[in-house]
Amino acid sequence: MAKIWSDEEARVPKPGITILPSIFYLSRNQEGKPYNLPVIGLDTLCSWRKRGGCTFCNFGGLRYPFSEKIFLSQLKNGLYITRGSPYLHIAVDGSTFDDEEVPATTRLKFFKIIKTIGYVKTLETESKAEFITDAKIEEACKILRSIKFGIGIGLESSDDFVREHCINKGLTKKVYINAIKTLRRYNVFSQAHVILKPPFLTEYEAILDAEKSIRYALNTADEVIFFPINIKSWGCLTGWLHRYKKYSAPKLWSFLEVLGNLSDKELKRVFLAGFIGGPILQNASNCEKCTPTIMQLIENFNYTRNREFLKKAKDYKCSCKNEWKRELTKRLPPLKERIIKEYEFIAKKLLGEEWWSNNQVWVKADLQRYA
């Protein structure tokens, strides 16, 4: 992954410094009414990216030294653009509670600005689990006081092998659970992120993995944010594999299959995201004929939380559904057997034949730990 990052940074034009954040809106339902949730994205590093980063993500590629002045200017400008919004999601490119990405003094100013504007009822942000500590959460809660506070944590998959070798998450369940427990001690609500179709999984395996992961997340966190992977146009393994026709974004049929298999009680705490935020090479989709209708029905569900919209989407008749069903019947060797060949392909392309010849023994041994 580090090699992909360095190659892509040479290929992609270096952006200039900007005091404007990225802003997009998620379709949500708040207090029984449709609501466009503002997501304000602030430029930071992602310290995990130094060790390759997650295979589906290209965030955290800040190519100028972190500046508190720029960071807080982006925040203030984002709040001005979305002024009056009582529910906010503010995301940095990495983790809000990582001192390497957002220094502690800057983070305190960040929370004080949110509190001072006076109209925010709920604030959501994100962090890797290992950076969530009692001291940091207590500090934030003392400032935010009556503002309902939530933190999203990237679980991605409950399968240890998938999380480690397909996603490169760098997260153990023990660390994840400890973070959830820390948030509960301060009445901070937790949002576990789960993705659909990590690289190397078939469409069928992805459905099973997502269902299992959502149920695990519901048993541990307060809410689940469910994302079908979208393929970023640069800087991530999924995009690189896509160029070699070795990865494609999941089908919306698969996304709907997972949701359709959840009970009403389970679905009540599952929220959908992942369809916007660019630049994107490929989104979760079906064919050109049915995708717009399916996407509208999913958005209607987001706005109303009425399950009938998901049922209509899942039952929608289109010839491409038969192609998807045939895809699900394909059976390949087990993932743990297939992935070594994928690793070999990646290593030889990026690092060369000699590197693979010298390192394949320990790579294979590492994979065998999960046998």
Residue frames relative to the residue before (quaternion, step in Angstrom):
aa qw qx qy qz dx dy dz
M 1.0000 0.0000 0.0000 0.0000 0.00 0.00 0.00
A 0.6315 0.5311 -0.3429 0.4490 3.58 0.97 -0.79
K 0.6298 0.5296 -0.3233 0.4673 3.57 1.07 -0.76
I 0.6285 0.5205 -0.3339 0.4718 3.60 0.99 -0.80
W 0.6373 0.5364 -0.3261 0.4470 3.58 0.93 -0.92
S 0.7019 0.4731 -0.2918 0.4453 3.58 0.76 -1.00
D 0.6408 0.5156 -0.3240 0.4674 3.60 1.00 -0.77
E 0.6869 0.4904 -0.2845 0.4547 3.57 0.92 -0.91
E 0.6290 0.5383 -0.3449 0.4423 3.59 1.00 -0.71
A 0.6398 0.5073 -0.3213 0.4797 3.56 1.15 -0.63
R 0.6909 0.5001 -0.2622 0.4515 3.57 1.12 -0.73
V 0.7398 0.4142 -0.2190 0.4830 3.58 0.96 -0.90
P 0.5195 -0.6475 0.4482 0.3317 3.62 -0.87 0.87
K 0.4637 -0.6874 0.4887 0.2713 3.56 -0.98 0.87
P 0.3470 -0.7596 0.5027 0.2234 3.62 -0.63 1.02
G 0.4893 -0.6394 0.5007 0.3179 3.53 -1.23 0.44
I 0.6139 -0.5285 0.4299 0.3986 3.53 -1.32 0.24
T 0.0301 -0.8077 0.5888 -0.0077 3.58 -0.88 0.91
I 0.3218 -0.7321 0.5636 0.2070 3.55 -1.14 0.67
L 0.5713 0.5540 -0.3935 0.4602 3.57 1.28 0.29
P 0.3495 -0.7300 0.5420 0.2263 3.61 -0.85 0.89
S 0.4850 -0.5652 0.5343 0.3998 3.54 -1.30 -0.01
I 0.0494 -0.7998 0.5982 -0.0034 3.57 -0.98 0.84
F 0.1459 0.7451 -0.6475 0.0652 3.53 -1.02 0.86
Y 0.3835 -0.7384 0.5210 0.1903 3.56 -1.26 0.28
L 0.2471 -0.7513 0.5977 0.1316 3.55 -1.07 0.85
S 0.4240 -0.6869 0.5239 0.2718 3.58 -0.93 0.87
R 0.0715 0.8037 -0.5775 0.1241 3.55 -0.66 1.19
N 0.2959 -0.6982 0.6084 0.2340 3.54 -1.37 0.03
Q 0.0010 -0.7995 0.5993 -0.0396 3.57 -0.63 1.13
E 0.8451 -0.0167 -0.0347 0.5332 3.54 -0.81 1.07
G 0.7220 -0.4759 0.2391 0.4417 3.55 1.01 0.90
K 0.6923 0.4334 -0.2740 0.5078 3.58 1.27 0.14
P 0.5771 -0.5711 0.4446 0.3783 3.61 -1.15 0.59
Y 0.0254 0.8000 -0.5958 0.0665 3.56 -0.96 0.89
N 0.2764 -0.7285 0.6023 0.1737 3.56 -1.00 0.85
L 0.2409 -0.8050 0.5312 0.1082 3.55 -0.28 1.30
P 0.3176 -0.7528 0.5377 0.2081 3.63 -0.56 1.08
V 0.1145 -0.7500 0.6485 0.0621 3.54 -1.01 0.90
I 0.1149 -0.7972 0.5922 0.0212 3.56 -0.50 1.24
G 0.1472 -0.8168 0.5558 0.0472 3.57 -0.57 1.18
L 0.1452 -0.8048 0.5742 0.0393 3.57 -0.70 1.15
D 0.4758 -0.7002 0.4630 0.2625 3.58 -0.96 0.91
T 0.1865 0.7452 -0.6251 0.1385 3.55 -0.82 1.07
L 0.5849 -0.5038 0.4763 0.4210 3.51 -1.35 -0.13
C 0.1940 -0.6919 0.6544 0.2354 3.54 -1.38 -0.08
S 0.3629 -0.7716 0.4752 0.2170 3.58 -0.36 1.21
W 0.6051 0.5605 -0.3601 0.4359 3.61 1.13 -0.60
R 0.5639 0.6161 -0.3826 0.3950 3.57 1.12 -0.56
K 0.5761 0.5964 -0.3773 0.4124 3.60 1.13 -0.58
R 0.7250 0.3496 -0.2184 0.5518 3.56 1.22 -0.51
G 0.7674 -0.3666 0.1728 0.4969 3.53 1.10 0.73
G 0.2827 -0.7784 0.5141 0.2233 3.57 1.01 -0.77
C 0.6427 -0.5002 0.4006 0.4199 3.55 -1.32 0.06
T 0.5801 -0.6595 0.3642 0.3097 3.56 -0.97 0.88
F 0.7335 0.4142 -0.2371 0.4839 3.61 1.15 -0.49
C 0.6906 0.5040 -0.2393 0.4603 3.60 1.29 -0.16
N 0.1204 -0.7866 0.5990 0.0896 3.58 -1.09 0.69
F 0.3689 0.7376 -0.4897 0.2830 3.59 1.19 0.44
G 0.7403 0.4530 -0.2983 0.3971 3.53 -1.30 0.32
G 0.4970 0.6714 -0.4252 0.3485 3.57 1.21 0.32
L 0.1025 0.8146 -0.5606 0.1083 3.58 0.87 0.93
R 0.1223 -0.8379 0.5311 0.0310 3.55 -0.58 1.15
Y 0.6648 0.3423 -0.3567 0.5600 3.51 1.05 0.91
P 0.6357 -0.5470 0.3565 0.4118 3.65 -1.07 0.55
F 0.5550 -0.6083 0.4444 0.3529 3.57 -1.02 0.79
S 0.0622 -0.7855 0.6157 0.0041 3.54 -1.00 0.90
E 0.4275 -0.7013 0.5080 0.2597 3.57 -0.70 1.06
K 0.6284 0.5549 -0.3375 0.4282 3.57 0.98 -0.82
I 0.6803 0.4696 -0.2862 0.4845 3.59 0.91 -0.92
F 0.6363 0.5487 -0.3194 0.4383 3.57 0.95 -0.93
L 0.7227 0.4271 -0.2501 0.4825 3.59 0.79 -0.99
S 0.5911 0.5435 -0.3673 0.4693 3.60 1.15 -0.53
Q 0.6328 0.5158 -0.3276 0.4755 3.58 0.99 -0.80
L 0.6404 0.5255 -0.3208 0.4592 3.57 0.96 -0.86
K 0.6964 0.4774 -0.2834 0.4548 3.59 0.76 -1.01
N 0.6553 0.5011 -0.3137 0.4702 3.58 1.00 -0.77
G 0.6338 0.5255 -0.3219 0.4676 3.56 1.07 -0.75
L 0.6600 0.4962 -0.3010 0.4770 3.56 1.00 -0.81
Y 0.6328 0.5180 -0.3411 0.4636 3.58 1.06 -0.65
I 0.6582 0.5135 -0.3065 0.4573 3.58 0.93 -0.90
T 0.7679 0.3158 -0.1663 0.5319 3.61 1.01 -0.82
R 0.2108 0.8396 -0.4876 0.1139 3.60 1.27 0.30
G 0.7755 0.3299 -0.2758 0.4623 3.50 -1.12 0.83
S 0.5399 0.6286 -0.4062 0.3853 3.62 1.24 -0.13
P 0.3006 -0.7965 0.4932 0.1789 3.62 -0.47 1.11
Y 0.7325 0.3030 -0.1947 0.5777 3.59 1.25 -0.43
L 0.0073 0.8252 -0.5597 0.0753 3.56 -0.67 1.14
H 0.1123 -0.7258 0.6685 0.1170 3.50 -1.26 0.55
I 0.0256 -0.7952 0.6054 -0.0224 3.56 -0.66 1.12
A 0.0492 -0.8287 0.5562 -0.0385 3.53 -0.52 1.25
V 0.2456 -0.6995 0.6446 0.1865 3.53 -1.11 0.72
D 0.6566 -0.5393 0.3488 0.3955 3.58 -1.23 0.27
G 0.7566 0.2704 -0.1741 0.5693 3.57 1.23 -0.36
S 0.7424 -0.3304 0.2970 0.5015 3.56 -0.45 -1.27
T 0.4817 -0.6875 0.4683 0.2759 3.58 -0.78 1.04
F 0.7661 0.3784 -0.1960 0.4811 3.59 1.05 -0.75
D 0.4807 0.6121 -0.4679 0.4188 3.59 1.20 0.44
D 0.3915 -0.7568 0.4761 0.2176 3.58 -0.48 1.20
E 0.6010 0.5588 -0.3617 0.4424 3.59 1.16 -0.50
E 0.7170 0.4295 -0.2346 0.4964 3.57 1.12 -0.69
V 0.7717 0.0512 -0.0079 0.6338 3.56 0.98 -0.92
P 0.3423 -0.7675 0.4984 0.2128 3.62 -0.20 1.22
A 0.6526 -0.5636 0.3428 0.3728 3.57 -1.10 0.76
T 0.6674 0.4991 -0.3184 0.4517 3.61 0.89 -0.85
T 0.6388 0.5130 -0.3192 0.4763 3.59 1.07 -0.74
R 0.6420 0.5386 -0.3231 0.4396 3.56 0.97 -0.87
L 0.6421 0.5184 -0.3252 0.4617 3.61 0.98 -0.78
K 0.6412 0.5061 -0.3185 0.4809 3.58 1.02 -0.79
F 0.5893 0.5820 -0.3383 0.4467 3.57 1.12 -0.80
F 0.7140 0.4430 -0.2590 0.4763 3.60 0.79 -1.01
K 0.6315 0.5385 -0.3359 0.4454 3.60 1.03 -0.75
I 0.6273 0.5262 -0.3343 0.4668 3.60 1.04 -0.75
I 0.6396 0.5211 -0.3220 0.4644 3.59 0.97 -0.87
K 0.6810 0.4912 -0.2892 0.4597 3.57 0.90 -0.93
T 0.6757 0.5445 -0.2977 0.3979 3.57 0.91 -0.93
I 0.6333 0.5659 -0.3607 0.3856 3.64 0.97 -0.72
G 0.4460 -0.7971 0.3461 0.2142 3.55 1.31 -0.21
Y 0.7570 0.3997 -0.2333 0.4613 3.64 1.09 -0.40
V 0.5254 0.6465 -0.4188 0.3613 3.62 1.22 -0.09
K 0.2239 -0.7793 0.5759 0.1046 3.58 -0.80 1.06
T 0.8024 0.0761 0.0005 0.5920 3.55 1.02 -0.88
L 0.0795 -0.7768 0.6243 0.0243 3.56 -0.97 0.94
E 0.0782 -0.7671 0.6356 0.0375 3.54 -0.96 0.96
T 0.0577 0.7627 -0.6440 0.0123 3.55 -1.16 0.66
E 0.3993 -0.7254 0.5167 0.2176 3.61 -1.26 -0.11
S 0.0820 0.7860 -0.6114 0.0412 3.55 -1.23 0.50
K 0.4851 -0.5796 0.5487 0.3574 3.53 -1.24 0.45
A 0.6363 -0.6109 0.3340 0.3324 3.52 -1.05 0.90
E 0.6676 0.5474 -0.3227 0.3880 3.60 0.92 -0.85
F 0.6739 0.4939 -0.3009 0.4597 3.60 1.19 -0.35
I 0.5595 0.5900 -0.3898 0.4322 3.59 1.28 -0.01
T 0.0864 0.8037 -0.5765 0.1194 3.58 -0.39 1.28
D 0.6729 -0.4916 0.3656 0.4147 3.56 -1.25 0.39
A 0.6764 0.5165 -0.3061 0.4266 3.57 0.81 -1.00
K 0.6936 0.4810 -0.2839 0.4549 3.60 0.87 -0.93
I 0.6838 0.4780 -0.2937 0.4667 3.58 0.92 -0.88
E 0.6322 0.5226 -0.3366 0.4626 3.59 0.97 -0.80
E 0.6327 0.5459 -0.3150 0.4499 3.56 0.99 -0.87
A 0.6773 0.4897 -0.2875 0.4678 3.58 0.91 -0.96
C 0.6781 0.5066 -0.2957 0.4429 3.58 0.90 -0.92
K 0.6100 0.5522 -0.3524 0.4460 3.58 1.08 -0.65
I 0.6774 0.4684 -0.2865 0.4896 3.57 1.09 -0.69
L 0.7238 0.4583 -0.2544 0.4488 3.58 0.80 -1.02
R 0.1318 -0.8534 0.4915 0.1131 3.56 1.22 -0.63
S 0.8682 0.0061 0.0065 0.4961 3.63 -0.46 -1.14
I 0.5197 0.6270 -0.4268 0.3932 3.61 1.24 -0.16
K 0.4087 -0.6879 0.5433 0.2543 3.56 -0.85 0.99
F 0.1338 -0.8290 0.5430 -0.0009 3.54 -0.72 1.14
G 0.0009 0.8044 -0.5933 0.0300 3.56 -0.90 0.96
I 0.1446 -0.7893 0.5936 0.0614 3.56 -1.09 0.74
G 0.2843 -0.7545 0.5730 0.1466 3.53 -0.89 1.04
I 0.1128 -0.7829 0.6112 0.0290 3.55 -0.98 0.95
G 0.3753 -0.7471 0.5067 0.2105 3.58 -0.81 1.00
L 0.0965 -0.7669 0.6343 0.0160 3.54 -0.23 1.30
E 0.1235 -0.8452 0.4898 0.1746 3.55 1.01 -1.06
S 0.7738 -0.1629 0.1243 0.5994 3.61 0.77 -0.99
S 0.4116 -0.7050 0.5198 0.2520 3.56 -1.08 0.72
D 0.5703 0.5821 -0.3779 0.4396 3.59 1.29 -0.16
D 0.4480 -0.7292 0.4486 0.2576 3.58 -0.56 1.17
F 0.6549 0.5149 -0.3139 0.4555 3.59 0.97 -0.85
V 0.6686 0.4969 -0.2963 0.4672 3.56 0.88 -0.95
R 0.6701 0.5114 -0.3009 0.4459 3.57 0.90 -0.95
E 0.7203 0.4494 -0.2441 0.4687 3.58 0.98 -0.87
H 0.8345 0.2864 -0.1060 0.4587 3.57 0.69 -1.14
C 0.7059 0.3997 -0.2757 0.5157 3.60 1.20 -0.22
I 0.7671 0.3318 -0.1631 0.5243 3.57 1.13 -0.68
N 0.2172 -0.7907 0.5334 0.2074 3.60 1.14 -0.64
K 0.1794 0.8451 -0.4833 0.1413 3.55 0.99 0.92
G 0.2564 -0.7836 0.5306 0.1966 3.59 1.03 -0.64
L 0.5768 0.5739 -0.3640 0.4534 3.57 1.07 0.78
T 0.1957 -0.7514 0.6166 0.1296 3.56 -0.94 0.90
K 0.6101 -0.5563 0.4073 0.3904 3.57 -1.19 0.45
K 0.5962 0.5749 -0.3629 0.4270 3.58 1.08 -0.68
V 0.6712 0.4800 -0.2939 0.4824 3.59 0.91 -0.90
Y 0.6283 0.5403 -0.3237 0.4567 3.58 1.01 -0.84
I 0.6867 0.4804 -0.2849 0.4654 3.60 0.82 -1.00
N 0.6327 0.5306 -0.3368 0.4524 3.60 0.97 -0.78
A 0.6413 0.5183 -0.3232 0.4644 3.59 1.03 -0.78
I 0.6365 0.5241 -0.3222 0.4651 3.59 0.96 -0.86
K 0.6607 0.5072 -0.3029 0.4630 3.58 0.95 -0.90
T 0.6246 0.5353 -0.3346 0.4598 3.58 1.03 -0.78
L 0.6596 0.5058 -0.3097 0.4618 3.60 0.88 -0.89
R 0.6506 0.5273 -0.3232 0.4406 3.59 0.96 -0.82
R 0.6125 0.5680 -0.3561 0.4187 3.59 1.03 -0.71
Y 0.7633 0.3295 -0.1768 0.5269 3.59 1.16 -0.56
N 0.4849 -0.6951 0.4077 0.3399 3.58 1.28 0.37
V 0.3854 0.6686 -0.5187 0.3680 3.56 1.04 0.85
F 0.3360 -0.7632 0.5057 0.2210 3.60 -0.67 1.00
S 0.3216 -0.7690 0.5359 0.1340 3.52 -1.06 0.90
Q 0.1282 -0.7661 0.6274 0.0544 3.54 -1.11 0.83
A 0.1781 -0.7871 0.5838 0.0886 3.58 -0.50 1.18
H 0.2854 -0.7597 0.5621 0.1592 3.57 -0.80 1.02
V 0.0373 -0.7770 0.6283 -0.0090 3.57 -0.93 0.97
I 0.2084 -0.7981 0.5554 0.1058 3.59 -0.89 0.92
L 0.3319 -0.7074 0.5871 0.2117 3.52 -1.32 0.44
K 0.8733 0.0635 -0.1216 0.4675 3.52 -0.87 1.18
P 0.0481 -0.7708 0.6338 -0.0434 3.55 0.24 1.29
P 0.6280 -0.5346 0.3810 0.4178 3.62 -1.12 0.43
F 0.7803 0.3285 -0.3109 0.4318 3.52 -1.31 0.73
L 0.6272 0.5154 -0.3517 0.4661 3.62 1.21 -0.25
T 0.4442 -0.6450 0.5435 0.3022 3.57 -1.13 0.64
E 0.6848 -0.4601 0.3525 0.4417 3.57 -1.28 0.21
Y 0.6607 0.5094 -0.3013 0.4618 3.59 0.98 -0.87
E 0.6602 0.4976 -0.3036 0.4736 3.59 0.91 -0.91
A 0.6317 0.5504 -0.3313 0.4339 3.58 1.04 -0.79
I 0.6311 0.5270 -0.3303 0.4635 3.59 1.01 -0.79
L 0.6767 0.4897 -0.2942 0.4644 3.58 0.85 -0.96
D 0.6576 0.5176 -0.3089 0.4519 3.58 0.96 -0.89
A 0.6714 0.5027 -0.3027 0.4527 3.59 0.93 -0.88
E 0.6436 0.5182 -0.3287 0.4573 3.59 0.92 -0.84
K 0.6696 0.4992 -0.2888 0.4681 3.55 0.88 -0.97
S 0.6795 0.5018 -0.2857 0.4526 3.57 0.95 -0.90
I 0.6317 0.5235 -0.3358 0.4627 3.59 0.98 -0.79
R 0.6757 0.4870 -0.3057 0.4612 3.60 0.88 -0.87
Y 0.6191 0.5156 -0.3444 0.4819 3.58 1.05 -0.70
A 0.6703 0.5083 -0.2961 0.4524 3.58 0.92 -0.93
L 0.6503 0.5167 -0.3177 0.4573 3.59 1.00 -0.79
N 0.6647 0.4932 -0.2975 0.4758 3.58 1.15 -0.57
T 0.7390 0.3848 -0.2181 0.5082 3.58 1.24 -0.24
A 0.7882 0.2806 -0.1405 0.5294 3.62 0.83 -0.97
D 0.6185 -0.5574 0.4081 0.3745 3.57 -1.31 0.20
E 0.7963 0.0517 0.0098 0.6025 3.57 1.04 -0.84
V 0.2487 -0.7306 0.6099 0.1802 3.54 -1.33 0.30
I 0.1650 -0.7289 0.6544 0.1150 3.54 -1.04 0.85
F 0.1511 -0.8213 0.5495 0.0270 3.57 -0.50 1.25
F 0.0714 -0.8173 0.5713 -0.0235 3.56 -0.65 1.21
P 0.2352 -0.6729 0.6640 0.2259 3.58 -1.03 0.69
I 0.5030 -0.6646 0.4441 0.3287 3.61 -0.78 0.90
N 0.1189 -0.7260 0.6672 0.1161 3.53 -1.12 0.76
I 0.4340 -0.7196 0.4881 0.2357 3.55 -1.04 0.80
K 0.3299 -0.7490 0.5465 0.1777 3.55 -0.61 1.17
S 0.5428 -0.6705 0.4114 0.2941 3.55 -1.05 0.76
W 0.8008 0.0539 -0.0524 0.5941 3.60 1.19 -0.22
G 0.8287 0.3749 -0.1892 0.3701 3.53 -1.37 0.21
C 0.7429 0.3231 -0.2657 0.5225 3.63 1.07 0.45
L 0.6405 -0.5652 0.3630 0.3723 3.55 -1.17 0.60
T 0.6288 0.5441 -0.3577 0.4250 3.61 0.93 -0.78
G 0.6540 0.5001 -0.3121 0.4741 3.58 1.00 -0.77
W 0.6397 0.5216 -0.3131 0.4698 3.56 1.02 -0.84
L 0.6688 0.4875 -0.2973 0.4760 3.60 0.93 -0.88
H 0.6028 0.5734 -0.3500 0.4304 3.57 1.09 -0.73
R 0.6315 0.5438 -0.3336 0.4406 3.59 1.02 -0.74
Y 0.7223 0.3887 -0.2271 0.5250 3.56 1.16 -0.61
K 0.4788 -0.6976 0.4075 0.3437 3.59 1.33 0.35
K 0.4904 0.6565 -0.4294 0.3796 3.55 1.07 0.79
Y 0.7716 0.1622 -0.1526 0.5958 3.57 1.26 0.19
S 0.0039 0.7615 -0.6481 -0.0109 3.53 -1.15 0.72
A 0.5922 -0.5760 0.4263 0.3685 3.55 -1.17 0.61
P 0.5936 -0.5937 0.3965 0.3716 3.61 -1.09 0.56
K 0.5101 -0.6118 0.5072 0.3289 3.52 -1.29 0.40
L 0.5531 -0.5930 0.4680 0.3514 3.55 -1.15 0.62
W 0.5594 0.5871 -0.3929 0.4336 3.60 1.14 -0.53
S 0.6524 0.5057 -0.3153 0.4681 3.60 1.00 -0.79
F 0.6188 0.5452 -0.3249 0.4629 3.56 1.02 -0.86
L 0.6953 0.4676 -0.2627 0.4784 3.57 0.92 -0.97
E 0.5969 0.5632 -0.3591 0.4446 3.58 1.11 -0.63
V 0.6466 0.5126 -0.3145 0.4692 3.56 0.93 -0.88
L 0.6924 0.4792 -0.2793 0.4615 3.57 0.81 -1.01
G 0.6541 0.5356 -0.3067 0.4373 3.57 1.02 -0.79
N 0.6777 0.4914 -0.2852 0.4668 3.57 1.18 -0.53
L 0.5680 0.5765 -0.3881 0.4409 3.58 1.29 -0.01
S 0.4858 -0.6444 0.5013 0.3122 3.57 -1.11 0.65
D 0.6719 -0.4731 0.3672 0.4357 3.58 -1.26 0.25
K 0.6473 0.5290 -0.3117 0.4517 3.55 1.00 -0.87
E 0.6658 0.4905 -0.2995 0.4758 3.58 0.99 -0.84
L 0.6790 0.5174 -0.2972 0.4277 3.58 0.84 -0.99
K 0.5565 0.6353 -0.3795 0.3779 3.57 1.14 -0.61
R 0.7684 0.3341 -0.1778 0.5161 3.60 1.09 -0.67
V 0.5851 0.5487 -0.3765 0.4634 3.59 1.26 0.38
F 0.0763 -0.7967 0.5995 -0.0021 3.57 -0.82 1.08
L 0.3704 -0.7792 0.4844 0.1450 3.54 -1.01 0.90
A 0.0803 0.7783 -0.6172 0.0835 3.55 -1.05 0.83
G 0.5836 0.6508 -0.3912 0.2878 3.55 -1.30 -0.26
F 0.5930 0.6007 -0.3678 0.3902 3.59 1.20 0.10
I 0.7615 0.2548 -0.1662 0.5723 3.59 1.25 -0.19
G 0.5443 0.5777 -0.4741 0.3812 3.54 -1.31 0.26
G 0.0250 0.8674 -0.4922 0.0689 3.58 -0.20 1.19
P 0.5745 0.0085 -0.7554 -0.3151 1.45 -2.45 -0.42
I 0.2063 -0.8036 0.5545 0.0645 3.56 -0.88 1.04
L 0.3748 -0.7299 0.5378 0.1936 3.54 -0.96 0.97
Q 0.7945 -0.0887 0.0916 0.5937 3.57 0.97 -0.87
N 0.2354 -0.7627 0.5912 0.1156 3.55 -0.90 1.00
A 0.6115 -0.4625 0.4539 0.4540 3.54 -1.29 0.10
S 0.1740 0.7897 -0.5630 0.1709 3.57 -0.79 0.99
N 0.3358 -0.6574 0.6127 0.2821 3.53 -1.40 -0.01
C 0.7503 -0.2871 0.2380 0.5458 3.59 -0.79 -0.94
E 0.6933 -0.4836 0.3358 0.4156 3.57 -1.29 0.24
K 0.6297 0.5664 -0.3326 0.4147 3.57 1.10 -0.69
C 0.8224 0.3011 -0.1378 0.4625 3.58 0.70 -1.04
T 0.5158 0.6863 -0.4158 0.3001 3.61 1.11 -0.51
P 0.6657 0.4991 -0.3405 0.4380 3.68 0.78 -0.83
T 0.6609 0.5013 -0.3094 0.4650 3.60 0.97 -0.84
I 0.6528 0.5139 -0.3087 0.4631 3.58 0.94 -0.93
M 0.6639 0.5080 -0.3050 0.4562 3.59 0.92 -0.90
Q 0.6413 0.5189 -0.3284 0.4601 3.60 1.01 -0.75
L 0.6522 0.5082 -0.3126 0.4676 3.58 1.01 -0.79
I 0.6243 0.5174 -0.3343 0.4805 3.60 1.06 -0.72
E 0.6571 0.5007 -0.3117 0.4695 3.58 0.95 -0.84
N 0.6198 0.5362 -0.3384 0.4624 3.59 1.05 -0.75
F 0.6236 0.5216 -0.3332 0.4775 3.58 1.08 -0.74
N 0.6445 0.5325 -0.3237 0.4430 3.58 0.91 -0.90
Y 0.7061 0.4722 -0.2619 0.4582 3.56 0.94 -0.88
T 0.7959 0.3262 -0.1441 0.4894 3.59 1.03 -0.77
R 0.2557 -0.7677 0.5200 0.2736 3.58 1.20 -0.71
N 0.4251 0.6834 -0.4658 0.3679 3.56 1.21 0.55
R 0.3977 -0.7677 0.4541 0.2151 3.56 -0.41 1.24
E 0.5271 0.6549 -0.4093 0.3546 3.60 1.14 -0.47
F 0.6131 0.5513 -0.3562 0.4396 3.58 1.08 -0.63
L 0.6515 0.4932 -0.3160 0.4820 3.60 1.02 -0.74
K 0.6247 0.5352 -0.3336 0.4604 3.57 1.06 -0.75
K 0.6452 0.5100 -0.3175 0.4720 3.59 0.98 -0.85
A 0.6477 0.5161 -0.3165 0.4625 3.57 0.99 -0.81
K 0.6838 0.4889 -0.2906 0.4571 3.58 0.87 -0.93
D 0.7240 0.4331 -0.2366 0.4819 3.59 1.05 -0.77
Y 0.4116 0.7278 -0.4662 0.2890 3.58 1.26 -0.09
K 0.3351 -0.7649 0.5224 0.1726 3.56 -0.87 0.97
C 0.2156 0.7418 -0.6082 0.1825 3.54 -0.79 1.09
S 0.5682 -0.6279 0.4110 0.3376 3.58 -0.99 0.78
C 0.6137 0.5735 -0.3628 0.4036 3.60 1.09 -0.58
K 0.5344 0.6249 -0.4142 0.3903 3.59 1.20 -0.34
N 0.6304 0.5335 -0.3344 0.4540 3.59 1.06 -0.70
E 0.6161 0.5287 -0.3400 0.4746 3.58 1.07 -0.71
W 0.6410 0.5222 -0.3105 0.4691 3.56 1.01 -0.84
K 0.6526 0.5126 -0.3137 0.4614 3.59 0.94 -0.85
R 0.6388 0.5093 -0.3303 0.4726 3.58 1.02 -0.74
E 0.6086 0.5580 -0.3408 0.4496 3.55 1.09 -0.76
L 0.6614 0.5255 -0.3043 0.4402 3.58 1.00 -0.80
T 0.6652 0.5169 -0.3089 0.4415 3.58 1.12 -0.56
K 0.5076 0.6456 -0.4333 0.3713 3.61 1.20 -0.24
R 0.0978 -0.7978 0.5938 0.0371 3.55 -0.86 0.93
L 0.1055 -0.7903 0.6035 0.0079 3.53 -0.79 1.09
P 0.6631 -0.4357 0.3757 0.4789 3.62 -1.21 0.04
P 0.6669 -0.5114 0.3437 0.4191 3.61 -1.15 0.48
L 0.6654 -0.5387 0.3535 0.3769 3.55 -1.16 0.70
K 0.6830 0.5090 -0.2972 0.4314 3.57 0.87 -0.93
E 0.6430 0.4778 -0.3225 0.5042 3.57 1.24 -0.35
R 0.6816 0.5097 -0.2864 0.4400 3.58 0.99 -0.84
I 0.6592 0.5850 -0.3279 0.3402 3.53 0.90 -0.95
I 0.5888 0.5798 -0.3825 0.4134 3.59 1.08 -0.57
K 0.6365 0.5125 -0.3273 0.4744 3.58 1.08 -0.69
E 0.6349 0.5137 -0.3281 0.4748 3.58 1.07 -0.71
Y 0.6270 0.5262 -0.3287 0.4710 3.58 1.00 -0.80
E 0.6431 0.5285 -0.3205 0.4521 3.56 0.97 -0.87
F 0.6439 0.5241 -0.3150 0.4599 3.58 0.94 -0.91
I 0.6785 0.4949 -0.2885 0.4598 3.57 0.86 -1.00
A 0.6732 0.5150 -0.2988 0.4385 3.57 0.86 -0.99
K 0.6859 0.4845 -0.2980 0.4539 3.58 0.86 -0.91
K 0.6613 0.5096 -0.3092 0.4554 3.58 1.01 -0.79
L 0.7722 0.3844 -0.1859 0.4704 3.57 0.88 -0.96
L 0.8209 0.2639 -0.0928 0.4979 3.55 0.90 -0.96
G 0.5592 -0.6474 0.3620 0.3703 3.56 1.26 -0.23
E 0.6702 -0.5224 0.3683 0.3772 3.54 -1.28 0.51
E 0.6577 0.5296 -0.3212 0.4285 3.58 0.92 -0.89
W 0.6304 0.5317 -0.3416 0.4508 3.58 0.98 -0.84
W 0.6711 0.4932 -0.3068 0.4608 3.58 0.86 -0.92
S 0.6365 0.5368 -0.3273 0.4467 3.58 0.95 -0.84
N 0.7236 0.4454 -0.2373 0.4708 3.60 0.99 -0.86
N 0.7966 0.3504 -0.1427 0.4715 3.61 1.10 -0.61
Q 0.4748 0.7172 -0.4318 0.2717 3.60 1.19 -0.25
V 0.5922 0.5918 -0.3776 0.3955 3.60 1.05 -0.62
W 0.7237 0.4169 -0.2646 0.4821 3.60 0.78 -0.95
V 0.5844 0.5606 -0.3769 0.4496 3.61 1.13 -0.58
K 0.6807 0.4799 -0.2836 0.4753 3.58 0.89 -0.95
A 0.6365 0.5280 -0.3286 0.4562 3.59 1.02 -0.78
D 0.6321 0.5340 -0.3308 0.4537 3.57 1.04 -0.78
L 0.6524 0.5063 -0.3088 0.4719 3.57 1.00 -0.81
Q 0.6485 0.5437 -0.3215 0.4249 3.59 1.03 -0.75
R 0.4993 0.6601 -0.4299 0.3608 3.60 1.17 -0.30
Y 0.7264 0.4163 -0.2234 0.4991 3.56 1.18 -0.62
A 0.4035 0.7352 -0.4698 0.2756 3.61 1.25 0.10
